[in-house]
Amino acid sequence: MSDFHQNGIITDFHNLTRRTVEALEQELCQFSRRRPMGLILPSLFSELEGPALSAIVDELVKVPYLNEIVIGLDRADREQFLYARDFFSRLPQHTRILWNDGPRLRALDAELEEHGLGSLEPGKGRNVWYCAGYMLSSGRSTVVGLHDCDILTYERGLLARLMYPVAHPNFNYSFCKGYYPRIAEGKLNGRVSRLLVTPLLRALKTVCGPMPYLDYLDSFRYPLSGEFAMRSEVLEGIRIPADWGLEIGVLSELQRNYSLRQLCQVDIADAYDHKHQPVSEDDPDGGLNRMSLDISKALYRKLATQGITFSSEDFRTLKATYYRFALDLIEAYDHDATMNGLSLDRHSEEQAVELFASNLLEAGNLFMDNPRERPFIPSWNRVQAAVPDLLTRMHEAVELDNQGKV
Ligand SMILES: O=C(O)[C@H](O)COP(=O)(O)O
């Protein structure tokens, strides 16, 4: 049961009374008449074969207020796309699959590249971006939700709670981020969020001095969660990073483009579990190793846009400050876990912190060597200015693919 604390920066929606999903859905059905709702599911083909997605679809079948579901399907060949059509066909909502690797969408991607707007690395960021474009072209939803496809603890109440603050016709929120504790099998998870992002934000406040931007990011209880809901116009204006900086990038764009009174977060689950990536100490291109590099670079780039300059000495100071904050937090997490009858492997937590600390320096070097590196995908506003009919053609391409003309 959560408390009712408000952090004074963004509004926090708690779960104080455990309302039933049916009660929430009844209201959402009414809201949907004024604010039609859609859902984006960024998925890898491999997730169709994993343990989570089939159960997620079983829950979505029962959701009565959604107008459309758009699935972005990555890493699928023709047979796999056809299998996916079958897999999602039991959804009663208006459902479309974006076959990102199919010839039609590939051709549009190549066209964007010719305009200097493409050449994006495949990944969740790019997948979400294309789904957003499709949603804009379909015009069916004014409120759009998004969640990962590897959630093992999925219940449709999670979606209802995520959509509610943005869907309520009398509320003026443009964006809502979900939060939850990542706990499973008696363990505290969420390693990058707990051991990198939180202590890094606090260290940056010490090294760079107080900044509203850092307080804002730190006010999110789970800044890396992949679950959010927004008004559809948000999709047109934001520039999303294509790499693991996606979540930090989205939050940063929201702070730039909206008043804080239009942003909120919501408690969406008592416990959340998903597919865990390895730390990958020896592979800077994989697992949490890569994630921590991308996130650190995303933060440095954003701070640079706020007028902060960094030198090598600053990165060394940041590393030392971060390390101290992170060790103190491990102690707090450990004690909290103990009282809750959970466990925490302090040795592997400290090993992860050592890796993240050295990645802060590495990310600093990469940032200084190549400050112009921009993993950002252009906003849809810009794409529409450059290629005005692209969204219409993308809509047609998706329709043909979904009719099975492949
Ligand atoms: O949210 C996070 O911190 C990362 O996605 C890692 O999560 P995990 O430790 O639960 O795998």
The ligand as a MOL file (V3000), in Angstrom:
LIG
                    3D

  0  0  0     0  0            999 V3000
M  V30 BEGIN CTAB
M  V30 COUNTS 11 10 0 0 0
M  V30 BEGIN ATOM
M  V30 1 O 15.1650 -1.0870 -15.0880 0
M  V30 2 C 16.3250 -1.4530 -14.9410 0
M  V30 3 O 17.0070 -1.0790 -14.0000 0
M  V30 4 C 16.9340 -2.3430 -15.9930 0
M  V30 5 O 15.9910 -2.5630 -17.0010 0
M  V30 6 C 17.4310 -3.6480 -15.4070 0
M  V30 7 O 16.3830 -4.2710 -14.7470 0
M  V30 8 P 16.5250 -5.6990 -13.9680 0
M  V30 9 O 17.6120 -5.5800 -12.9670 0
M  V30 10 O 15.1650 -5.8620 -13.3540 0
M  V30 11 O 16.8180 -6.7510 -15.0210 0
M  V30 END ATOM
M  V30 BEGIN BOND
M  V30 1 2 1 2
M  V30 2 1 2 3
M  V30 3 1 2 4
M  V30 4 1 4 5
M  V30 5 1 4 6
M  V30 6 1 6 7
M  V30 7 1 7 8
M  V30 8 2 8 9
M  V30 9 1 8 10
M  V30 10 1 8 11
M  V30 END BOND
M  V30 END CTAB
M  END
